Amino acid sequence: MAEKRSTPEELGYEAARDELIEVVRRLEAGGVTLEESLALWERGEHLATVCQQWLDGARRRLEEARGTPGD
């Protein structure tokens, strides 16, 4: 994991989601050290948060466009 990666905040929703899917796949496959697993887990948590922020923002924009208040 020495390659230069974008921070999750720099990624669009689709890129963050795709990377999150890859992180989950790697964790489920196993075969990585404990240190690598922890780094993947932390990256995945951050990516999941970014994805949720994108979705929340999209929901707010739709609600505003429709004139409906959020829950």
Secondary structure as UniProt FT lines:
FT   HELIX           8..10
FT   HELIX           13..29
FT   HELIX           34..66
//
